[in-house]
Amino acid sequence: MNENDYLLAWGVYVAAALGCLLVWFRMTRWMWRYLREPLRLLAAVLLFSPTVVNPSNEEILAPSIAITALDLLLDAGNGIWRAVADLSMYGLIAFALYMLFVAIRWPLARWWKNRQGPQAEPDDANAPTLREIMQRENEEPAESLYERASGGRMRVEPRL
């Protein structure tokens, strides 16, 4: 395997990993924010953490998850411990940075929410029902609705 094949293989892997990450983002978008973000971070760490294939030649890297899976399935060598160590190190660093990000974001979000002022709660007891709203609209003549919407003109044009 020459240098071009190696770079081509990494390019194909990165494109496939980005596709998998996009699918994972779509699958987790319905979740609660503080569950969704760590799961997405975990998927990114699993997909994008490299490890050394051969300790004697430290220029050749491969995805840690691929080395772990192949060494488990094929009993090929002792690269699994190095791959798991790299995965755990990258995961620890990524989650530490995420916790720092959350520690900064949380007070800022609370400050922003308090700056906007208290939100008025909807008064459901006195709110008109859909039937009442439709009856009010039906009681008004249609011409007055068109005149009011058009500002006295005969032609009503949509707003852009």
DOPA-380830 format. One line per field, with one value per residue (C-alpha): chain; residue in three letters; residue number from 1; x, y, z. Coordinates in steps of 0.25 Angstrom, whole numbers, plus 2048, in hexadecimal, padded with zeros to 3 digits. Layout:
REM residues N
c	A; ...
r	ala; ...
k	NUM; ...
px	X; ...
py	Y; ...
pz	Z; ...
END
This chain:
REM residues 160
c	A; A; A; A; A; A; A; A; A; A; A; A; A; A; A; A; A; A; A; A; A; A; A; A; A; A; A; A; A; A; A; A; A; A; A; A; A; A; A; A; A; A; A; A; A; A; A; A; A; A; A; A; A; A; A; A; A; A; A; A; A; A; A; A; A; A; A; A; A; A; A; A; A; A; A; A; A; A; A; A; A; A; A; A; A; A; A; A; A; A; A; A; A; A; A; A; A; A; A; A; A; A; A; A; A; A; A; A; A; A; A; A; A; A; A; A; A; A; A; A; A; A; A; A; A; A; A; A; A; A; A; A; A; A; A; A; A; A; A; A; A; A; A; A; A; A; A; A; A; A; A; A; A; A; A; A; A; A; A; A
r	met; asn; glu; asn; asp; tyr; leu; leu; ala; trp; gly; val; tyr; val; ala; ala; ala; leu; gly; cys; leu; leu; val; trp; phe; arg; met; thr; arg; trp; met; trp; arg; tyr; leu; arg; glu; pro; leu; arg; leu; leu; ala; ala; val; leu; leu; phe; ser; pro; thr; val; val; asn; pro; ser; asn; glu; glu; ile; leu; ala; pro; ser; ile; ala; ile; thr; ala; leu; asp; leu; leu; leu; asp; ala; gly; asn; gly; ile; trp; arg; ala; val; ala; asp; leu; ser; met; tyr; gly; leu; ile; ala; phe; ala; leu; tyr; met; leu; phe; val; ala; ile; arg; trp; pro; leu; ala; arg; trp; trp; lys; asn; arg; gln; gly; pro; gln; ala; glu; pro; asp; asp; ala; asn; ala; pro; thr; leu; arg; glu; ile; met; gln; arg; glu; asn; glu; glu; pro; ala; glu; ser; leu; tyr; glu; arg; ala; ser; gly; gly; arg; met; arg; val; glu; pro; arg; leu
k	1; 2; 3; 4; 5; 6; 7; 8; 9; 10; 11; 12; 13; 14; 15; 16; 17; 18; 19; 20; 21; 22; 23; 24; 25; 26; 27; 28; 29; 30; 31; 32; 33; 34; 35; 36; 37; 38; 39; 40; 41; 42; 43; 44; 45; 46; 47; 48; 49; 50; 51; 52; 53; 54; 55; 56; 57; 58; 59; 60; 61; 62; 63; 64; 65; 66; 67; 68; 69; 70; 71; 72; 73; 74; 75; 76; 77; 78; 79; 80; 81; 82; 83; 84; 85; 86; 87; 88; 89; 90; 91; 92; 93; 94; 95; 96; 97; 98; 99; 100; 101; 102; 103; 104; 105; 106; 107; 108; 109; 110; 111; 112; 113; 114; 115; 116; 117; 118; 119; 120; 121; 122; 123; 124; 125; 126; 127; 128; 129; 130; 131; 132; 133; 134; 135; 136; 137; 138; 139; 140; 141; 142; 143; 144; 145; 146; 147; 148; 149; 150; 151; 152; 153; 154; 155; 156; 157; 158; 159; 160
px	800; 806; 804; 7F9; 7F1; 7F2; 7ED; 7E2; 7DD; 7DD; 7D5; 7CB; 7CA; 7C8; 7BD; 7B6; 7B8; 7B2; 7A6; 7A5; 7A6; 79B; 792; 795; 792; 784; 781; 784; 77D; 771; 778; 77A; 785; 78E; 78D; 78E; 79B; 7A3; 79E; 7A2; 7B0; 7B1; 7AE; 7B8; 7C3; 7C1; 7C1; 7CC; 7D7; 7E3; 7EE; 7FB; 7FA; 809; 811; 81E; 818; 811; 80D; 801; 7F5; 7E7; 7DA; 7DA; 7CC; 7D0; 7DD; 7D5; 7CA; 7D4; 7DD; 7D1; 7CC; 7D9; 7E2; 7EC; 7F5; 7F7; 7F2; 7E5; 7EB; 7F2; 7E5; 7DC; 7E6; 7E6; 7D6; 7D5; 7E0; 7D8; 7CB; 7D0; 7D6; 7C9; 7C0; 7C8; 7C8; 7B9; 7B7; 7BF; 7B6; 7A9; 7AF; 7B0; 7A4; 79A; 79C; 79C; 78F; 788; 78D; 787; 77A; 779; 77D; 771; 768; 75D; 755; 746; 73F; 733; 726; 71F; 712; 70F; 714; 709; 707; 708; 6F9; 6F8; 702; 6FB; 6EE; 6F4; 6F9; 6EC; 6E4; 6EC; 6E8; 6F2; 6F3; 6F8; 703; 707; 706; 70E; 719; 71A; 71A; 70E; 713; 70B; 717; 71E; 72D; 735; 740; 74E
py	800; 80D; 81B; 81E; 812; 815; 823; 81E; 814; 81F; 828; 81D; 81A; 828; 82A; 81E; 822; 82F; 829; 820; 82C; 833; 827; 827; 835; 833; 827; 82F; 83C; 839; 836; 83F; 849; 844; 835; 838; 840; 836; 82B; 833; 836; 827; 823; 82E; 828; 81A; 81D; 827; 823; 81D; 813; 80E; 801; 7FD; 802; 801; 809; 815; 81C; 812; 815; 80E; 811; 80B; 805; 7FD; 7F8; 7F4; 7ED; 7E6; 7E1; 7DC; 7D5; 7CF; 7CE; 7D5; 7DB; 7E4; 7F1; 7F0; 7F6; 801; 804; 804; 80D; 817; 816; 819; 824; 82B; 829; 82E; 83B; 83D; 83B; 845; 84F; 84D; 84F; 85C; 860; 85D; 864; 870; 86F; 86C; 87A; 881; 87B; 87E; 88C; 88E; 888; 891; 89D; 89A; 89C; 893; 88C; 88E; 881; 87E; 880; 873; 876; 883; 87F; 87E; 871; 86E; 86D; 87B; 881; 87B; 880; 88E; 88D; 888; 893; 89E; 8A0; 89B; 8A9; 8B0; 8A5; 8A8; 8B7; 8B6; 8AD; 8B6; 8C3; 8C8; 8C3; 8B9; 8B0; 8A8; 8A4; 89B; 8A1; 89C
pz	800; 7FC; 801; 7F7; 7FA; 809; 807; 7FE; 809; 813; 80A; 808; 817; 81B; 810; 816; 824; 821; 81B; 827; 830; 828; 82A; 839; 83A; 833; 83C; 849; 845; 84D; 85A; 866; 864; 870; 86B; 85C; 85C; 864; 85B; 84F; 855; 858; 849; 844; 84E; 849; 83A; 83A; 844; 83D; 843; 83E; 837; 839; 844; 83C; 831; 837; 82A; 827; 82E; 82E; 835; 843; 842; 836; 83C; 849; 841; 838; 843; 84B; 83F; 83A; 846; 83D; 848; 854; 84D; 854; 861; 85A; 852; 85F; 866; 85B; 85A; 869; 869; 85D; 864; 871; 86B; 862; 86E; 877; 86C; 86B; 87A; 879; 86E; 876; 882; 87A; 872; 87E; 886; 878; 874; 882; 881; 873; 878; 883; 87B; 872; 87E; 883; 878; 879; 87C; 873; 87A; 876; 87F; 877; 86A; 85F; 859; 84A; 849; 84F; 845; 839; 83D; 83E; 830; 82B; 831; 829; 81B; 811; 80A; 817; 818; 80A; 80B; 818; 812; 805; 80C; 804; 7F7; 7EF; 7EC; 7F7; 7F4; 7FC; 804; 801
END
